Every structure is written in C-alpha cells, then in structure tokens.
C-alpha cells in the first residue's frame, strides 16, 4: 500500500466525455481531480466517439497538476472492456486513474485490475494507472471491506448516493428539508462504513454528488459532514462547487501552523528522551501527534 501515489481529491469535477468545450474548461479549473465521464453523462450511441474525444483531451490539453481520470461504464455492460482498452491504448501515459462505477464485490475490481495490468505490460507504460470505484449499490456496501482490499491498485472509494438511493429504496421526498421525518444525516451509515473501510485499507474515501449546484450552503453542509467523518473530498457536478469543496476540505492556516508547532515541540521532547511534553497548555504525546500529522501531511500535499 505504501507505493500508492498521494493525490489531492478535495474536489473531483465531473465532465461529460462527449463535450470538448466542457473538458477544456475542466482542464483550466481549480479542481484537484477531473474525471471525464463515459457513463451516465454520455448516451449509448455516443460512447464510442466519446472515448476518442477523451483521448484527444487527455493528450492535448494542459491539465496542470490535476489528477486525470476517466469514468468507464460498469463491468456488467457491453462497453466497459472497450472503454478501458481504448482509453489506455490511446492516452495511457497521460492518464492517472480509471474510475469504475457500480462495483458489487472484489471480483469487479479485479476484472479492471487485470485488464489494466495487461495493457500496462503491452504498452510498457512507465507508471501504474490507479483505480477508483463507486460504492452505489446495497450489495457494494455489504461488500465494502472486500472491495477496499481487492488490489493495491485501488486508490479511492466514492459514495454514489444517487444510485444508492434507488438501490436502497430511499424515499427521496424525505431527504433533507425542515419537515424531514428522518432524524439526522440519512447518509451517515453509508459514509461511515465506506470511510472506515477506506482508512483501514490505506485509501481515500470521497463523497459523491450534490445535485442542486445553486445551493452552496447545502453543498457546504454536506462537505462538512463528509470531512468530519474523515472523507478527503467531494464531487463537483458544476464548476460552482469547486471552490466550496476546496475550502471545506483544506486545513486552516492557523491549524497548520499550530500542528507544526506541536510537532516541533514533540520532536524536541523525543530527542531529550521524553514521551510527552506540555507545550502551550497542550499535552502532546504519540496519540495526539497522529492527529497533528494528519493536518501536516494534508498541508504538505496542498503546498501550504
């Protein structure tokens, strides 16, 4: 697991793979991660052409430091294997991850893993292409631990609450709102299970879409709920959602400064043979340093 690359996923921007204009805008956006979509955003008869539009975008646009991802169709469809083969053969060196939707179990993850491995060998690619998967069916949530440990290639699991709602039979009339009969966050259990499994496997947990992109306040609330549980980011289905996600999932400057100050004090205490130190009224020990180090690692990755 230690050789998995560290990537920022504070904001994962969705963009239709059939739209050259939208992919160009996405490449120039502030999102950490962009996934060009071959699944829900592309009509069945447009999927073959969209593969080549994505290849062109990956090879010829300036993506900066973004993670470049392609969401393929799920493994139960007729398009999945050709999505993976065509995109990797066409843009393998300019592709960071493949996102597989609607995985049900570890076998679905291993299908993509084996196919990607064969292509990497055939094309003699210089870097490993990562995998990201969507947990959006009740069967997947039941198998989330198996999925999270299926392959070292797996880098992230994303909660897809839209399809999950259908799979679970959720009454969408009772989602949110002042008159909701459900007490609390209806997505808490699924988010919690995905995050625990992801953290245990050493991979990222990411929260899925928020449909009303004009409702920034509601979007921020959902970001804060996911962030509080330990998720590292959230999808953006519109560029308007990028900045709020970056804001919520980034540590505050004062918290970073505080964490680095605590770390320096603890390092000094360790050098003196002490297991803990009282620094500025705070007892710093190995347990608290794990929390401070989480802040420091994220700040370092962001470049703060």
GUTORNU-120278 format. One record per residue (C-alpha): residue number from 0; residue in three letters; chain; z, y, x. Coordinates in steps of 0.001 Angstrom, whole numbers. Example, Ala and Ser with C-alpha at 12.3 -4.5 7.8 and 13.67 -1.06 7.14 Angstrom:
<num 0; residu ala; chaine A; up 7800; north -4500; east 12300>
<num 1; residu ser; chaine A; up 7140; north -1060; east 13670>
This chain:
<num 0; residu unk; chaine A; up 0; north 0; east 0>
<num 1; residu unk; chaine A; up 588; north 2319; east 2926>
<num 2; residu unk; chaine A; up -3127; north 2725; east 3615>
<num 3; residu unk; chaine A; up -3817; north 4260; east 203>
<num 4; residu unk; chaine A; up -5043; north 7824; east 728>
<num 5; residu unk; chaine A; up -2835; north 10642; east -536>
<num 6; residu unk; chaine A; up -4700; north 12649; east -3169>
<num 7; residu unk; chaine A; up -3712; north 15507; east -5433>
<num 8; residu unk; chaine A; up -4084; north 14718; east -9124>
<num 9; residu unk; chaine A; up -2286; north 17675; east -10708>
<num 10; residu unk; chaine A; up -5377; north 18434; east -12764>
<num 11; residu unk; chaine A; up -8046; north 15824; east -13461>
<num 12; residu unk; chaine A; up -11041; north 17572; east -15014>
<num 13; residu unk; chaine A; up -13304; north 15554; east -17317>
<num 14; residu unk; chaine A; up -17012; north 16419; east -17268>
<num 15; residu unk; chaine A; up -19960; north 14700; east -19005>
<num 16; residu unk; chaine A; up -22191; north 12926; east -16527>
<num 17; residu unk; chaine A; up -25198; north 13876; east -18616>
<num 18; residu unk; chaine A; up -24689; north 17630; east -18099>
<num 19; residu unk; chaine A; up -25922; north 19076; east -14808>
<num 20; residu unk; chaine A; up -24609; north 22506; east -15819>
<num 21; residu unk; chaine A; up -21084; north 21275; east -16519>
<num 22; residu unk; chaine A; up -20914; north 19185; east -13340>
<num 23; residu unk; chaine A; up -21959; north 22247; east -11329>
<num 24; residu unk; chaine A; up -19176; north 24303; east -12940>
<num 25; residu unk; chaine A; up -16680; north 21482; east -12340>
<num 26; residu unk; chaine A; up -17541; north 21338; east -8638>
<num 27; residu unk; chaine A; up -16687; north 25021; east -8325>
<num 28; residu unk; chaine A; up -13475; north 24802; east -10356>
<num 29; residu unk; chaine A; up -9893; north 24816; east -9092>
<num 30; residu unk; chaine A; up -9191; north 21252; east -10304>
<num 31; residu unk; chaine A; up -7810; north 18794; east -7746>
<num 32; residu unk; chaine A; up -9867; north 15956; east -9162>
<num 33; residu unk; chaine A; up -13084; north 15781; east -11214>
<num 34; residu unk; chaine A; up -14352; north 12689; east -12950>
<num 35; residu unk; chaine A; up -17965; north 12581; east -14051>
<num 36; residu unk; chaine A; up -17994; north 10578; east -17253>
<num 37; residu unk; chaine A; up -20335; north 7761; east -18179>
<num 38; residu unk; chaine A; up -18190; north 6505; east -21052>
<num 39; residu unk; chaine A; up -17209; north 8439; east -24177>
<num 40; residu unk; chaine A; up -18993; north 11675; east -23240>
<num 41; residu unk; chaine A; up -22418; north 10018; east -22902>
<num 42; residu unk; chaine A; up -24457; north 8454; east -25714>
<num 43; residu unk; chaine A; up -25565; north 4829; east -25160>
<num 44; residu unk; chaine A; up -29249; north 5690; east -24775>
<num 45; residu unk; chaine A; up -28409; north 8425; east -22246>
<num 46; residu unk; chaine A; up -26217; north 6333; east -19941>
<num 47; residu unk; chaine A; up -28920; north 5070; east -17521>
<num 48; residu unk; chaine A; up -30233; north 8605; east -16923>
<num 49; residu unk; chaine A; up -26705; north 9992; east -16616>
<num 50; residu unk; chaine A; up -25989; north 7626; east -13721>
<num 51; residu unk; chaine A; up -28733; north 9303; east -11701>
<num 52; residu unk; chaine A; up -27635; north 12784; east -12726>
<num 53; residu unk; chaine A; up -24158; north 11967; east -11419>
<num 54; residu unk; chaine A; up -25584; north 10610; east -8178>
<num 55; residu unk; chaine A; up -27512; north 13841; east -7678>
<num 56; residu unk; chaine A; up -24409; north 15914; east -8371>
<num 57; residu unk; chaine A; up -22209; north 13898; east -6002>
<num 58; residu unk; chaine A; up -24766; north 14079; east -3216>
<num 59; residu unk; chaine A; up -25865; north 17688; east -3529>
<num 60; residu unk; chaine A; up -23050; north 19828; east -4950>
<num 61; residu unk; chaine A; up -20266; north 21324; east -2855>
<num 62; residu unk; chaine A; up -17095; north 19677; east -4175>
<num 63; residu unk; chaine A; up -14786; north 21189; east -1575>
<num 64; residu unk; chaine A; up -11587; north 19148; east -1174>
<num 65; residu unk; chaine A; up -11724; north 17688; east -4677>
<num 66; residu unk; chaine A; up -11384; north 14000; east -5384>
<num 67; residu unk; chaine A; up -14806; north 12929; east -6673>
<num 68; residu unk; chaine A; up -14553; north 10251; east -9325>
<num 69; residu unk; chaine A; up -16845; north 8535; east -11825>
<num 70; residu unk; chaine A; up -15536; north 7038; east -15044>
<num 71; residu unk; chaine A; up -17659; north 3982; east -15814>
<num 72; residu unk; chaine A; up -17823; north 2082; east -19076>
<num 73; residu unk; chaine A; up -15218; north -606; east -19673>
<num 74; residu unk; chaine A; up -15599; north -4173; east -18469>
<num 75; residu unk; chaine A; up -16340; north -5553; east -21939>
<num 76; residu unk; chaine A; up -19559; north -3533; east -22238>
<num 77; residu unk; chaine A; up -23121; north -4165; east -21098>
<num 78; residu unk; chaine A; up -23078; north -1025; east -18916>
<num 79; residu unk; chaine A; up -20070; north -1468; east -16652>
<num 80; residu unk; chaine A; up -21521; north -3504; east -13796>
<num 81; residu unk; chaine A; up -24681; north -1408; east -13592>
<num 82; residu unk; chaine A; up -22625; north 1788; east -13694>
<num 83; residu unk; chaine A; up -20663; north 662; east -10644>
<num 84; residu unk; chaine A; up -23633; north -724; east -8721>
<num 85; residu unk; chaine A; up -25968; north 2203; east -9384>
<num 86; residu unk; chaine A; up -23446; north 4949; east -8629>
<num 87; residu unk; chaine A; up -22093; north 3355; east -5438>
<num 88; residu unk; chaine A; up -25535; north 2444; east -4118>
<num 89; residu unk; chaine A; up -26698; north 5989; east -4822>
<num 90; residu unk; chaine A; up -23689; north 8038; east -3719>
<num 91; residu unk; chaine A; up -21147; north 5729; east -2103>
<num 92; residu unk; chaine A; up -20357; north 7987; east 850>
<num 93; residu unk; chaine A; up -19808; north 10930; east -1499>
<num 94; residu unk; chaine A; up -17637; north 9084; east -3989>
<num 95; residu unk; chaine A; up -13854; north 8806; east -3713>
<num 96; residu unk; chaine A; up -12813; north 6729; east -6724>
<num 97; residu unk; chaine A; up -14115; north 4743; east -9675>
<num 98; residu unk; chaine A; up -12209; north 5059; east -12966>
<num 99; residu unk; chaine A; up -12236; north 2035; east -15269>
<num 100; residu unk; chaine A; up -11257; north 2622; east -18913>
<num 101; residu unk; chaine A; up -9643; north 234; east -21377>
<num 102; residu unk; chaine A; up -8392; north -2306; east -18857>
<num 103; residu unk; chaine A; up -6410; north -5042; east -20584>
<num 104; residu unk; chaine A; up -4989; north -7012; east -17657>
<num 105; residu unk; chaine A; up -5149; north -7567; east -13933>
<num 106; residu unk; chaine A; up -8394; north -9530; east -14236>
<num 107; residu unk; chaine A; up -10237; north -6435; east -15458>
<num 108; residu unk; chaine A; up -9062; north -4537; east -12375>
<num 109; residu unk; chaine A; up -10028; north -7397; east -10077>
<num 110; residu unk; chaine A; up -13548; north -7514; east -11560>
<num 111; residu unk; chaine A; up -14148; north -3924; east -10443>
<num 112; residu unk; chaine A; up -12364; north -4515; east -7140>
<num 113; residu unk; chaine A; up -14528; north -7496; east -6200>
<num 114; residu unk; chaine A; up -17756; north -5775; east -7179>
<num 115; residu unk; chaine A; up -16858; north -2656; east -5191>
<num 116; residu unk; chaine A; up -15883; north -4809; east -2188>
<num 117; residu unk; chaine A; up -19292; north -6494; east -2205>
<num 118; residu unk; chaine A; up -21059; north -3142; east -2377>
<num 119; residu unk; chaine A; up -18956; north -1686; east 449>
<num 120; residu unk; chaine A; up -19911; north -4641; east 2632>
<num 121; residu unk; chaine A; up -23578; north -4498; east 1701>
<num 122; residu unk; chaine A; up -23844; north -743; east 2246>
<num 123; residu unk; chaine A; up -21480; north -723; east 5248>
<num 124; residu unk; chaine A; up -19574; north 2206; east 3815>
<num 125; residu unk; chaine A; up -17248; north 3971; east 6231>
<num 126; residu unk; chaine A; up -14424; north 4484; east 3727>
<num 127; residu unk; chaine A; up -12853; north 2490; east 935>
<num 128; residu unk; chaine A; up -13580; north 3596; east -2618>
<num 129; residu unk; chaine A; up -10404; north 3769; east -4688>
<num 130; residu unk; chaine A; up -9801; north 2587; east -8231>
<num 131; residu unk; chaine A; up -8160; north 4389; east -11127>
<num 132; residu unk; chaine A; up -7565; north 2752; east -14502>
<num 133; residu unk; chaine A; up -6834; north 3911; east -18018>
<num 134; residu unk; chaine A; up -3973; north 2366; east -19959>
<num 135; residu unk; chaine A; up -5100; north 2928; east -23544>
<num 136; residu unk; chaine A; up -4591; north -326; east -25430>
<num 137; residu unk; chaine A; up -1371; north -2021; east -26542>
<num 138; residu unk; chaine A; up -2341; north -5114; east -24548>
<num 139; residu unk; chaine A; up -2640; north -2985; east -21424>
<num 140; residu unk; chaine A; up 801; north -1502; east -21905>
<num 141; residu unk; chaine A; up 2222; north -5010; east -22284>
<num 142; residu unk; chaine A; up 495; north -5972; east -19004>
<num 143; residu unk; chaine A; up 1101; north -2718; east -17146>
<num 144; residu unk; chaine A; up 3074; north -4280; east -14263>
<num 145; residu unk; chaine A; up 375; north -6913; east -13699>
<num 146; residu unk; chaine A; up -2291; north -4190; east -13767>
<num 147; residu unk; chaine A; up -414; north -1906; east -11381>
<num 148; residu unk; chaine A; up -173; north -4603; east -8702>
<num 149; residu unk; chaine A; up -3611; north -6203; east -9163>
<num 150; residu unk; chaine A; up -5169; north -4808; east -5971>
<num 151; residu unk; chaine A; up -4317; north -2469; east -3082>
<num 152; residu unk; chaine A; up -7480; north -570; east -4029>
<num 153; residu unk; chaine A; up -5751; north 773; east -7146>
<num 154; residu unk; chaine A; up -4578; north 4372; east -6686>
<num 155; residu unk; chaine A; up -3665; north 5627; east -10158>
<num 156; residu unk; chaine A; up -2983; north 4655; east -13767>
<num 157; residu unk; chaine A; up -3726; north 7149; east -16529>
<num 158; residu unk; chaine A; up -2253; north 7105; east -20024>
<num 159; residu unk; chaine A; up -5060; north 7413; east -22574>
<num 160; residu unk; chaine A; up -3144; north 8339; east -25696>
<num 161; residu unk; chaine A; up -6249; north 8775; east -27866>
<num 162; residu unk; chaine A; up -7423; north 5165; east -27874>
<num 163; residu unk; chaine A; up -3802; north 4039; east -27596>
<num 164; residu unk; chaine A; up -3098; north 5744; east -30920>
<num 165; residu unk; chaine A; up -5832; north 3693; east -32570>
<num 166; residu unk; chaine A; up -4718; north 505; east -30865>
<num 167; residu unk; chaine A; up -1093; north 1070; east -31884>
<num 168; residu unk; chaine A; up -1912; north 2193; east -35412>
<num 169; residu unk; chaine A; up -178; north 5539; east -34903>
<num 170; residu unk; chaine A; up -174; north 7810; east -37947>
<num 171; residu unk; chaine A; up -1817; north 10881; east -36444>
<num 172; residu unk; chaine A; up -572; north 13013; east -39329>
<num 173; residu unk; chaine A; up 2906; north 12668; east -37859>
<num 174; residu unk; chaine A; up 2099; north 13622; east -34251>
<num 175; residu unk; chaine A; up 3894; north 16846; east -33337>
<num 176; residu unk; chaine A; up 4467; north 19813; east -35576>
<num 177; residu unk; chaine A; up 7641; north 21223; east -37081>
<num 178; residu unk; chaine A; up 7591; north 18793; east -40000>
<num 179; residu unk; chaine A; up 7063; north 15627; east -37976>
<num 180; residu unk; chaine A; up 9252; north 12744; east -39118>
<num 181; residu unk; chaine A; up 9357; north 11241; east -35626>
<num 182; residu unk; chaine A; up 12361; north 12444; east -33593>
<num 183; residu unk; chaine A; up 11250; north 13445; east -30108>
<num 184; residu unk; chaine A; up 8249; north 12637; east -27943>
<num 185; residu unk; chaine A; up 6118; north 9975; east -29606>
<num 186; residu unk; chaine A; up 4517; north 9122; east -26244>
<num 187; residu unk; chaine A; up 7775; north 8737; east -24310>
<num 188; residu unk; chaine A; up 7900; north 4932; east -24221>
<num 189; residu unk; chaine A; up 4303; north 4518; east -23023>
<num 190; residu unk; chaine A; up 4596; north 7299; east -20459>
<num 191; residu unk; chaine A; up 7872; north 5890; east -19193>
<num 192; residu unk; chaine A; up 6553; north 2322; east -18836>
<num 193; residu unk; chaine A; up 3384; north 3456; east -17059>
<num 194; residu unk; chaine A; up 5309; north 5712; east -14689>
<num 195; residu unk; chaine A; up 7881; north 3058; east -13778>
<num 196; residu unk; chaine A; up 5144; north 501; east -13065>
<num 197; residu unk; chaine A; up 3114; north 3011; east -11063>
<num 198; residu unk; chaine A; up 6070; north 4198; east -8972>
<num 199; residu unk; chaine A; up 7089; north 612; east -8298>
<num 200; residu unk; chaine A; up 3565; north -195; east -7088>
<num 201; residu unk; chaine A; up 3315; north 2966; east -4985>
<num 202; residu unk; chaine A; up 508; north 4533; east -7028>
<num 203; residu unk; chaine A; up 110; north 7671; east -9143>
<num 204; residu unk; chaine A; up 839; north 7959; east -12855>
<num 205; residu unk; chaine A; up -1269; north 10563; east -14656>
<num 206; residu unk; chaine A; up -1019; north 11825; east -18228>
<num 207; residu unk; chaine A; up -4085; north 11846; east -20449>
<num 208; residu unk; chaine A; up -5842; north 14444; east -22579>
<num 209; residu unk; chaine A; up -4544; north 17137; east -24910>
<num 210; residu unk; chaine A; up -7250; north 17745; east -27486>
<num 211; residu unk; chaine A; up -6583; north 21360; east -28508>
<num 212; residu unk; chaine A; up -7644; north 23175; east -25343>
<num 213; residu unk; chaine A; up -6987; north 26541; east -27021>
<num 214; residu unk; chaine A; up -3291; north 25699; east -27396>
<num 215; residu unk; chaine A; up -1979; north 26497; east -23909>
<num 216; residu unk; chaine A; up 1666; north 26460; east -24987>
<num 217; residu unk; chaine A; up 1366; north 22980; east -26475>
<num 218; residu unk; chaine A; up -511; north 21764; east -23404>
<num 219; residu unk; chaine A; up 2202; north 23104; east -21110>
<num 220; residu unk; chaine A; up 4881; north 21317; east -23119>
<num 221; residu unk; chaine A; up 3051; north 18011; east -22692>
<num 222; residu unk; chaine A; up 2583; north 18691; east -18959>
<num 223; residu unk; chaine A; up 6313; north 19377; east -18585>
<num 224; residu unk; chaine A; up 7229; north 16178; east -20407>
<num 225; residu unk; chaine A; up 4954; north 14133; east -18147>
<num 226; residu unk; chaine A; up 6125; north 15927; east -14999>
<num 227; residu unk; chaine A; up 9783; north 15411; east -15892>
<num 228; residu unk; chaine A; up 9220; north 11641; east -16099>
<num 229; residu unk; chaine A; up 7554; north 11533; east -12674>
<num 230; residu unk; chaine A; up 3871; north 11700; east -13541>
<num 231; residu unk; chaine A; up 1840; north 13632; east -10968>
<num 232; residu unk; chaine A; up -705; north 15372; east -13194>
<num 233; residu unk; chaine A; up -2620; north 15600; east -16459>
<num 234; residu unk; chaine A; up -6196; north 15552; east -17635>
<num 235; residu unk; chaine A; up -8071; north 18731; east -18402>
<num 236; residu unk; chaine A; up -10779; north 18344; east -21034>
<num 237; residu unk; chaine A; up -11699; north 22025; east -20641>
<num 238; residu unk; chaine A; up -11513; north 24394; east -17639>
<num 239; residu unk; chaine A; up -8911; north 26442; east -19550>
<num 240; residu unk; chaine A; up -6428; north 23600; east -18987>
<num 241; residu unk; chaine A; up -6775; north 23506; east -15195>
<num 242; residu unk; chaine A; up -4504; north 26407; east -14274>
<num 243; residu unk; chaine A; up -1592; north 25420; east -16548>
<num 244; residu unk; chaine A; up -1643; north 21868; east -15163>
<num 245; residu unk; chaine A; up -1720; north 23098; east -11561>
<num 246; residu unk; chaine A; up 1194; north 25398; east -12332>
<num 247; residu unk; chaine A; up 3420; north 22803; east -14017>
<num 248; residu unk; chaine A; up 2765; north 20003; east -11516>
<num 249; residu unk; chaine A; up 3284; north 22178; east -8417>
<num 250; residu unk; chaine A; up 6752; north 22746; east -6947>
<num 251; residu unk; chaine A; up 8027; north 26332; east -6914>
<num 252; residu unk; chaine A; up 8034; north 28159; east -3569>
<num 253; residu unk; chaine A; up 11798; north 28651; east -3765>
<num 254; residu unk; chaine A; up 12325; north 24936; east -4372>
<num 255; residu unk; chaine A; up 10124; north 24028; east -1408>
<num 256; residu unk; chaine A; up 11993; north 26454; east 854>
<num 257; residu unk; chaine A; up 15327; north 25061; east -382>
<num 258; residu unk; chaine A; up 14228; north 21443; east 157>
<num 259; residu unk; chaine A; up 13024; north 22140; east 3700>
<num 260; residu unk; chaine A; up 16271; north 23959; east 4483>
<num 261; residu unk; chaine A; up 18273; north 20954; east 3222>
<num 262; residu unk; chaine A; up 16081; north 18588; east 5240>
<num 263; residu unk; chaine A; up 16626; north 20598; east 8415>
<num 264; residu unk; chaine A; up 20394; north 20582; east 7879>
<num 265; residu unk; chaine A; up 20395; north 16830; east 7275>
<num 266; residu unk; chaine A; up 18257; north 16152; east 10358>
<num 267; residu unk; chaine A; up 20738; north 18166; east 12457>
<num 268; residu unk; chaine A; up 23663; north 16207; east 10971>
<num 269; residu unk; chaine A; up 21925; north 12895; east 11680>
<num 270; residu unk; chaine A; up 21362; north 13925; east 15290>
<num 271; residu unk; chaine A; up 25097; north 14543; east 15534>
<num 272; residu unk; chaine A; up 25866; north 11092; east 14137>
<num 273; residu unk; chaine A; up 26820; north 12241; east 10628>
<num 274; residu unk; chaine A; up 25695; north 10521; east 7435>
<num 275; residu unk; chaine A; up 26035; north 13599; east 5252>
<num 276; residu unk; chaine A; up 26559; north 17340; east 5535>
<num 277; residu unk; chaine A; up 27822; north 20139; east 3311>
<num 278; residu unk; chaine A; up 25133; north 22811; east 3526>
<num 279; residu unk; chaine A; up 25346; north 25994; east 1475>
<num 280; residu unk; chaine A; up 27667; north 24319; east -1000>
<num 281; residu unk; chaine A; up 25476; north 21248; east -1432>
<num 282; residu unk; chaine A; up 26375; north 17786; east -152>
<num 283; residu unk; chaine A; up 23226; north 16424; east 1486>
<num 284; residu unk; chaine A; up 23022; north 12688; east 2132>
<num 285; residu unk; chaine A; up 20397; north 9945; east 2238>
<num 286; residu unk; chaine A; up 20191; north 9768; east -1560>
<num 287; residu unk; chaine A; up 19689; north 13491; east -2100>
<num 288; residu unk; chaine A; up 17179; north 13602; east 762>
<num 289; residu unk; chaine A; up 14920; north 11240; east -1189>
<num 290; residu unk; chaine A; up 14691; north 13915; east -3891>
<num 291; residu unk; chaine A; up 14128; north 16719; east -1385>
<num 292; residu unk; chaine A; up 11485; north 14666; east 430>
<num 293; residu unk; chaine A; up 9540; north 14209; east -2823>
<num 294; residu unk; chaine A; up 9293; north 18002; east -3077>
<num 295; residu unk; chaine A; up 8379; north 18404; east 595>
<num 296; residu unk; chaine A; up 5671; north 15714; east 521>
<num 297; residu unk; chaine A; up 4014; north 17260; east -2521>
<num 298; residu unk; chaine A; up 4190; north 20740; east -987>
<num 299; residu unk; chaine A; up 2639; north 19441; east 2241>
<num 300; residu unk; chaine A; up -183; north 17794; east 307>
<num 301; residu unk; chaine A; up -856; north 21028; east -1592>
<num 302; residu unk; chaine A; up -660; north 23053; east 1611>
<num 303; residu unk; chaine A; up 2355; north 25143; east 614>
